[in-house]
Amino acid sequence: MHLDQTHLPLFTNLLILLVAARLMGELFERMRQPAMIGEILAGIILGPTVLNLIHRTEEIRVISEIGIFLLVIMAGLEINVEDILKSLRGKNIIISIMAFFLPLISGFLTGYFFNRDLKTNLFIGLCVAITALPVSIRILMDLGRVNSDVGQKLVSVAIFDDVLALTLLGIILQTKGINANLADLAQIGLMSLLKLVLFIAVLITSYLVIRKVSMKEDYIEKQLDRLLSVLRGREPLFALFFVFVLVFATITESLGLHFIVGAFFASLLLSEKVVGTTHLTTIQNSTQGLAMGFLAPVFFAGIGLEFQFQSIQDPGLLLAVLLVSYGSKILGGFLGGSLAGLGRSTSLVLGIGLNARGIMELVIANVAYKAGMISTEIFSILVLMGIITTLTTPIALKRGFRYLEKSSA
C-alpha cells in the first residue's frame, strides 16, 4: 500500500530519507561501489517508483541545491590550475578533445535520431561526454593505479571534461525558456559565450593576482593565520572560504550563468601553495563532512525520488543512450590515445576508464531537469545511464589493466 507523503512533516521525511540513504550507501561501499549508487536506490525505493512514501518537496529541493553546491566545490578542490594546464600540454590535449567531443556529438546525434528537441539533444550529448573526476580517482585508488601512466592520463582527461562540461552547461542554460530556431539559439549562445569570456577574464585576473602575491614565501598563508588569530567566531576559516566561493557564484549568477559554474572555478583557485597544506586540508575536511555526512546523501536520494522508471516510454532511446555512452567514450579514448602515440592496448584501457560518469553527470542532469530543459523521461534515462556506467566501469577497468599487463609482458 502506498503512503501519502503529505502526512509526513519535513523532518520526518528527512530522517527517513537520510537513514535509508546512509544505510544503502554503506552497503554499496562495502561492495566496493560508490555510495551514491546506494543513495540513489534508496530514493527510488522510497519515492514514486516503488513505495511512494516520500516525494521531493520544495524544502528537499533547496537542501539538494546546497548539496550540489558543495559537491561541485569538492570537485574543484581536487583540481588546481596547474592540473588543467597539464591536461592541455603536448599530446594530452588530443586525448582530451577526442574523449569529450566525440561522445558529445554522438549523444547529440542520438537524441536527433529519436526526434528530440535541440536542447534535449545538447544535454544528452553533455551527459554522455562527461567523465566524473571524483569517481575516476576513487576507482583508480581502489585498483591501486592512480600513479600509473594510464591513471595519470585518465585523471588529466577527466579534469578537462569536468571543466569544459560545466562551462558548456553555463552557456546552454542561457537558452532556458526560449523556443527559438537554430540561428536564434546560436546568437544566444554567442552572447552567453561573451559573458563567459568576461567571467574567465575575472578568473584569470584573480589567478594572476593570487599567484603574484603567493610568490612571496607563504605570504597568503601567513596573512590568513593573522586574520584567523583576530577572529573570535567559530570556524572562521570555513566561513572565509565560503565567502570567497560565494563571491564568484554571485558573479556568475549576475552574468546569467549557473551558480555552480562560479563555485567550481572559485574552488579551483585554491591550492596548497596558496593557503598552505593545513588550511586546505581543514577546508576539505569541513566541506566533505558537511556534504558527505548530510547534504550529498539527501541530494542523491532526491534524484531517486525524481526518477520514474514508468516515465521511460521509449526503451529504444534508453538502449541507444547506453550503447552510445559506452561506445563513444571507449572510441574517443582509443582514437585520442592512438593519435597521441599511445599503444593500442593502452588507448583501449584509457577509453574504458573514461566511462565513469557518476557525480558530475548526475549534477548536470539534475540542473537541466530543475530548469525544465529536459523531460522526466530524459532525466530518468540519464540517471540510469549514470548509474550503470559508474557500476560497470570498475569491473571493466580492472579487466582492462589485466589485459594491458598481459599484452606488455
C-alpha positions as CSV (number, residue, x, y, z in Angstrom):
1,M,0.0,0.0,0.0
2,H,1.4,3.4,-1.0
3,L,1.5,6.0,1.8
4,D,0.7,9.7,1.2
5,Q,3.8,11.8,1.8
6,T,1.7,14.8,2.9
7,H,1.1,13.0,6.2
8,L,4.8,13.2,6.9
9,P,6.4,16.5,8.1
10,L,9.7,17.8,6.6
11,F,12.0,16.5,9.3
12,T,10.3,13.1,9.3
13,N,10.8,12.9,5.5
14,L,14.5,14.0,6.0
15,L,15.0,11.4,8.8
16,I,13.7,8.5,6.7
17,L,15.5,9.7,3.6
18,L,18.8,10.3,5.3
19,V,18.8,7.0,7.3
20,A,17.8,5.0,4.2
21,A,20.4,6.7,2.0
22,R,23.2,6.2,4.5
23,L,22.4,2.6,5.0
24,M,22.2,1.9,1.3
25,G,25.3,3.9,0.8
26,E,27.2,1.9,3.4
27,L,26.0,-1.3,1.8
28,F,27.4,-0.3,-1.6
29,E,30.7,1.0,0.0
30,R,31.2,-2.5,1.5
31,M,30.7,-3.9,-2.0
32,R,33.4,-1.5,-3.2
33,Q,30.9,0.5,-5.2
34,P,30.3,4.3,-5.0
35,A,28.0,5.2,-2.1
36,M,26.0,7.5,-4.3
37,I,24.5,4.5,-6.2
38,G,23.0,3.1,-3.0
39,E,21.8,6.6,-2.0
40,I,20.0,7.0,-5.4
41,L,18.5,3.5,-5.0
42,A,17.2,4.5,-1.5
43,G,15.4,7.4,-3.1
44,I,14.0,5.2,-5.8
45,I,12.6,2.7,-3.2
46,L,11.1,5.5,-1.0
47,G,9.8,7.5,-4.0
48,P,7.0,7.2,-6.5
49,T,8.7,4.3,-8.4
50,V,8.3,1.8,-5.5
51,L,6.8,2.7,-2.1
52,N,5.6,6.3,-2.9
53,L,6.4,7.2,0.7
54,I,8.3,10.4,0.1
55,H,8.1,12.9,-2.7
56,R,10.7,15.6,-3.4
57,T,9.2,18.7,-1.7
58,E,10.4,22.2,-2.2
59,E,12.3,22.0,1.1
60,I,14.1,18.9,-0.1
61,R,14.9,20.6,-3.4
62,V,16.5,23.5,-1.5
63,I,18.6,21.2,0.6
64,S,19.6,19.3,-2.6
65,E,20.7,22.6,-4.2
66,I,23.1,23.2,-1.4
67,G,24.3,19.6,-1.8
68,I,25.0,20.3,-5.5
69,F,26.9,23.4,-4.4
70,L,29.1,21.5,-2.0
71,L,29.7,18.6,-4.4
72,V,30.9,20.9,-7.1
73,I,33.2,22.7,-4.6
74,M,34.6,19.3,-3.5
75,A,35.3,18.5,-7.2
76,G,37.0,21.9,-7.7
77,L,39.2,21.4,-4.6
78,E,40.6,18.2,-6.1
79,I,41.9,20.2,-9.1
80,N,44.2,23.1,-9.3
81,V,45.0,25.3,-12.2
82,E,48.4,23.6,-12.8
83,D,46.5,20.3,-13.4
84,I,44.3,22.0,-16.1
85,L,47.4,23.4,-17.8
86,K,49.0,19.9,-17.6
87,S,46.0,18.4,-19.4
88,L,46.4,20.9,-22.2
89,R,50.1,20.3,-22.7
90,G,51.6,18.3,-25.6
91,K,49.6,15.4,-26.9
92,N,47.4,15.2,-23.8
93,I,45.1,17.8,-25.5
94,I,44.4,15.4,-28.4
95,I,43.1,12.7,-26.0
96,S,41.1,15.2,-24.0
97,I,39.4,16.7,-27.2
98,M,38.6,13.3,-28.8
99,A,37.4,11.8,-25.5
100,F,35.0,14.8,-25.0
101,F,33.8,16.0,-28.4
102,L,33.2,12.6,-30.0
103,P,30.8,11.5,-27.2
104,L,29.3,15.0,-27.2
105,I,28.5,14.8,-30.9
106,S,27.4,11.1,-30.6
107,G,25.0,11.9,-27.8
108,F,23.6,14.9,-29.7
109,L,23.0,12.8,-32.8
110,T,21.4,10.0,-30.8
111,G,18.7,12.5,-29.5
112,Y,18.3,13.9,-33.0
113,F,17.8,10.4,-34.5
114,F,14.9,9.9,-32.0
115,N,13.4,13.2,-32.9
116,R,14.1,15.0,-29.6
117,D,14.3,18.8,-29.4
118,L,17.6,20.7,-29.7
119,K,18.1,21.4,-26.0
120,T,17.4,17.8,-25.0
121,N,19.9,16.7,-27.6
122,L,22.5,19.1,-26.2
123,F,22.0,17.8,-22.7
124,I,22.1,14.1,-23.8
125,G,25.4,14.9,-25.5
126,L,26.8,16.8,-22.5
127,C,25.9,13.9,-20.1
128,V,27.4,11.3,-22.4
129,A,30.6,13.4,-22.8
130,I,31.4,13.9,-19.2
131,T,33.8,11.8,-17.1
132,A,33.5,12.4,-13.3
133,L,36.8,13.2,-11.8
134,P,36.0,12.2,-8.2
135,V,34.6,8.8,-9.3
136,S,37.6,8.2,-11.6
137,I,40.1,8.9,-8.8
138,R,38.1,6.7,-6.4
139,I,38.1,3.8,-8.9
140,L,41.9,4.2,-9.6
141,M,42.6,4.3,-5.9
142,D,40.7,1.1,-5.3
143,L,42.7,-0.6,-8.2
144,G,46.0,0.9,-7.0
145,R,46.5,2.6,-10.3
146,V,46.4,6.3,-9.6
147,N,50.1,6.8,-10.2
148,S,50.2,4.6,-13.3
149,D,50.7,6.2,-16.8
150,V,47.1,5.3,-17.8
151,G,45.8,6.5,-14.4
152,Q,47.5,9.9,-14.7
153,K,46.2,10.4,-18.3
154,L,42.7,9.3,-17.2
155,V,42.7,11.9,-14.4
156,S,44.0,14.6,-16.8
157,V,41.2,13.9,-19.3
158,A,38.6,13.8,-16.5
159,I,39.8,17.3,-15.4
160,F,39.4,18.6,-18.9
161,D,36.0,17.0,-19.2
162,D,34.7,18.4,-15.9
163,V,35.9,22.0,-16.7
164,L,34.6,22.0,-20.2
165,A,31.2,20.4,-19.3
166,L,30.5,22.9,-16.6
167,T,31.5,25.7,-19.0
168,L,29.1,24.5,-21.7
169,L,26.4,24.0,-19.1
170,G,26.6,27.6,-18.2
171,I,26.1,28.5,-21.9
172,I,23.3,26.1,-22.6
173,L,21.3,27.2,-19.6
174,Q,21.2,30.7,-21.1
175,T,18.6,29.3,-23.6
176,K,16.2,28.4,-20.8
177,G,12.6,29.3,-21.6
178,I,13.4,30.3,-25.2
179,N,11.7,28.4,-28.1
180,A,13.9,29.5,-31.0
181,N,15.4,28.2,-34.1
182,L,19.0,27.2,-34.5
183,A,20.1,30.6,-35.7
184,D,18.5,32.3,-32.7
185,L,20.0,29.8,-30.3
186,A,23.4,30.4,-31.9
187,Q,23.0,34.1,-31.3
188,I,22.0,33.4,-27.6
189,G,24.9,31.0,-27.3
190,L,27.3,33.7,-28.7
191,M,26.1,36.2,-26.1
192,S,26.5,33.6,-23.4
193,L,30.0,32.9,-24.6
194,L,30.8,36.6,-24.3
195,K,29.6,36.6,-20.7
196,L,31.6,33.5,-20.1
197,V,34.7,35.2,-21.5
198,L,34.1,38.1,-19.2
199,F,33.9,35.8,-16.2
200,I,37.1,33.9,-17.4
201,A,38.8,37.3,-17.6
202,V,37.8,37.9,-13.9
203,L,39.1,34.4,-13.1
204,I,42.4,34.9,-14.9
205,T,43.0,38.2,-13.2
206,S,42.2,36.7,-9.8
207,Y,44.6,33.8,-10.6
208,L,47.4,36.1,-11.6
209,V,47.0,38.3,-8.6
210,I,46.9,35.3,-6.3
211,R,50.0,33.8,-8.0
212,K,51.9,37.0,-7.8
213,V,51.1,37.5,-4.1
214,S,51.9,33.9,-3.3
215,M,55.3,34.2,-4.9
216,K,56.4,35.6,-1.6
217,E,57.0,32.5,0.5
218,D,53.9,31.5,2.4
219,Y,52.6,35.1,2.3
220,I,48.9,34.4,1.9
221,E,49.1,31.6,4.4
222,K,50.8,33.9,7.0
223,Q,48.3,36.7,6.4
224,L,45.5,34.2,6.7
225,D,46.9,33.0,10.0
226,R,47.0,36.6,11.3
227,L,43.4,37.2,10.3
228,L,42.2,33.9,11.9
229,S,44.0,34.8,15.1
230,V,42.0,38.1,15.3
231,L,38.6,36.5,14.5
232,R,36.8,35.1,17.6
233,G,33.8,33.3,15.9
234,R,33.7,29.6,15.4
235,E,35.0,28.0,12.2
236,P,36.3,31.3,10.7
237,L,38.4,29.6,8.0
238,F,35.4,27.7,6.7
239,A,33.4,31.0,6.7
240,L,36.1,32.9,4.9
241,F,36.4,30.1,2.3
242,F,32.6,30.2,1.6
243,V,32.6,34.0,1.3
244,F,35.3,33.6,-1.3
245,V,33.3,31.0,-3.2
246,L,30.0,32.8,-2.9
247,V,31.6,35.9,-4.4
248,F,32.3,34.0,-7.6
249,A,29.0,32.2,-7.6
250,T,27.3,35.6,-7.3
251,I,29.3,36.9,-10.2
252,T,28.2,34.0,-12.5
253,E,24.6,34.4,-11.4
254,S,24.8,38.1,-12.2
255,L,26.0,37.3,-15.6
256,G,23.1,34.8,-16.1
257,L,25.3,31.7,-15.7
258,H,24.5,29.0,-13.2
259,F,25.9,29.4,-9.7
260,I,27.8,26.1,-9.7
261,V,30.0,27.4,-12.6
262,G,31.3,30.2,-10.3
263,A,31.6,27.9,-7.3
264,F,33.6,25.3,-9.2
265,F,36.0,27.8,-10.7
266,A,36.5,29.6,-7.4
267,S,37.5,26.4,-5.7
268,L,40.0,25.7,-8.5
269,L,41.9,28.9,-7.5
270,L,42.8,27.5,-4.1
271,S,45.7,25.1,-3.6
272,E,48.3,24.1,-1.1
273,K,50.7,26.7,-2.5
274,V,48.1,29.5,-1.9
275,V,46.6,28.7,1.5
276,G,49.0,26.1,2.9
277,T,48.5,22.3,3.4
278,T,47.0,22.7,6.8
279,H,44.4,25.2,5.8
280,L,43.5,23.4,2.6
281,T,43.1,20.1,4.5
282,T,40.9,21.8,7.1
283,I,38.7,23.3,4.3
284,Q,38.4,20.0,2.5
285,N,37.6,18.1,5.7
286,S,34.9,20.6,6.8
287,T,33.3,20.7,3.3
288,Q,33.4,16.9,3.0
289,G,32.0,16.4,6.4
290,L,29.0,18.6,5.8
291,A,28.5,17.4,2.2
292,M,29.0,13.6,2.6
293,G,27.5,13.4,6.0
294,F,24.2,15.0,5.2
295,L,23.7,17.1,2.1
296,A,25.1,14.8,-0.6
297,P,23.1,11.7,0.6
298,V,19.9,13.9,0.5
299,F,20.8,15.1,-3.0
300,F,21.4,11.7,-4.4
301,A,18.4,10.2,-2.6
302,G,16.4,13.2,-4.1
303,I,17.5,12.1,-7.5
304,G,16.0,8.7,-6.8
305,L,12.7,10.4,-5.7
306,E,12.6,12.3,-9.0
307,F,13.4,9.1,-11.0
308,Q,10.4,7.5,-12.6
309,F,11.0,4.3,-14.5
310,Q,7.5,4.2,-15.8
311,S,8.1,7.6,-17.5
312,I,10.5,5.9,-19.9
313,Q,8.2,5.4,-22.9
314,D,10.9,4.8,-25.4
315,P,13.1,1.8,-24.5
316,G,14.9,2.2,-27.8
317,L,16.2,5.6,-26.8
318,L,17.3,4.2,-23.4
319,L,19.2,1.4,-25.1
320,A,20.7,3.8,-27.7
321,V,21.9,6.2,-25.0
322,L,23.5,3.4,-23.0
323,L,25.2,1.9,-26.1
324,V,26.4,5.3,-27.3
325,S,27.7,6.3,-23.9
326,Y,29.9,3.2,-23.7
327,G,30.9,3.1,-27.4
328,S,31.7,6.8,-27.9
329,K,33.8,7.1,-24.8
330,I,35.8,4.0,-25.5
331,L,36.2,5.0,-29.1
332,G,37.1,8.6,-28.2
333,G,39.7,7.5,-25.7
334,F,41.1,4.9,-28.1
335,L,41.3,7.3,-31.1
336,G,42.7,10.1,-28.9
337,G,45.3,7.8,-27.3
338,S,46.3,6.3,-30.7
339,L,46.7,9.8,-32.2
340,A,48.8,10.9,-29.2
341,G,51.1,8.0,-29.8
342,L,50.0,5.6,-27.1
343,G,49.8,1.8,-27.8
344,R,46.5,0.2,-28.9
345,S,46.2,-1.7,-25.6
346,T,46.9,1.4,-23.5
347,S,44.4,3.5,-25.6
348,L,41.7,0.9,-25.2
349,V,42.1,0.8,-21.4
350,L,42.1,4.6,-21.3
351,G,38.8,4.6,-23.2
352,I,37.3,2.1,-20.9
353,G,38.3,4.1,-17.8
354,L,36.7,7.2,-19.1
355,N,33.1,5.8,-18.8
356,A,32.6,6.5,-15.1
357,R,30.2,9.5,-15.2
358,G,28.9,9.4,-11.6
359,I,28.6,12.7,-9.7
360,M,29.1,15.3,-12.3
361,E,26.8,13.7,-14.9
362,L,24.0,13.5,-12.3
363,V,24.6,17.1,-11.2
364,I,24.2,18.3,-14.8
365,A,21.1,16.1,-15.4
366,N,19.6,17.4,-12.2
367,V,20.3,21.1,-13.1
368,A,18.8,20.6,-16.5
369,Y,15.7,18.9,-15.1
370,K,15.1,21.6,-12.5
371,A,15.5,24.2,-15.2
372,G,12.7,22.5,-17.1
373,M,15.0,21.9,-20.1
374,I,14.6,18.1,-20.2
375,S,11.6,15.9,-19.5
376,T,11.2,13.4,-16.7
377,E,11.7,10.6,-19.2
378,I,15.1,12.0,-20.4
379,F,16.1,12.7,-16.8
380,S,15.3,9.1,-15.8
381,I,17.3,7.8,-18.8
382,L,20.3,9.9,-17.9
383,V,20.1,8.8,-14.3
384,L,20.1,5.2,-15.4
385,M,23.0,5.8,-17.7
386,G,25.0,7.4,-14.9
387,I,24.3,4.6,-12.5
388,I,25.0,1.8,-15.0
389,T,28.2,3.3,-16.4
390,T,29.5,4.0,-12.9
391,L,28.7,0.5,-11.6
392,T,30.3,-1.3,-14.6
393,T,33.5,0.8,-15.1
394,P,35.5,-0.5,-12.1
395,I,34.9,-4.1,-13.3
396,A,35.7,-3.4,-16.9
397,L,38.8,-1.3,-16.0
398,K,40.1,-4.0,-13.7
399,R,40.0,-6.4,-16.5
400,G,41.4,-3.8,-18.9
401,F,44.5,-3.4,-16.7
402,R,45.0,-7.2,-16.6
403,Y,44.8,-7.3,-20.4
404,L,47.3,-4.4,-20.6
405,E,49.7,-6.3,-18.3
406,K,49.4,-9.5,-20.4
407,S,49.9,-7.6,-23.7
408,S,53.0,-5.8,-22.4
409,A,54.5,-8.9,-20.9
